[in-house]
Amino acid sequence: MPQLDPSTFPTQIFWLVICFAVLYFLMWKVALPRIGEVLQERQERIDDDLEKAEKLRNDAARVLEAYERTMAEGREKAQAILREAGERLAREAAERQRALAERLKRDSGEAERRIDAARREALANVRSVAAEAAQAAAAKLTGADIAPADAERAVAASIEERR
């Protein structure tokens, strides 16, 4: 193999040094600055993204805080509305109950008066029917004709005795 021949070592070393120097110079002046720029741009973009993310996180936190505050206010308003509605309904129910009790009292008074009137009328009818029955019974039993007024007096006296 020719590269292992000791007589060619000096030329190989010469060309190695020249190639190394050219590559080193190219890397130093061309490749590394571009890589550095790319890394610098990347770092700046990452820093900008981190700043934007921090800003967005702070904005989101403020929005969340405003949302929670709005929700709390909404809940308080809803509870106040419910409380007012409950109180209003309770007042209306109490008023209706009072009106119903008053109407029932009035209706029961009227019903009692009608019942008393019907009872008096029934008693009057019972007295007149009893008087007619007593008059008819006396006429059949004794054959005597009794006056209606006498029959009514006899029935009234009999009712008074039983009381």
Order of alpha helices (4+ residues) and beta strands (2+ residues): alpha-alpha-alpha
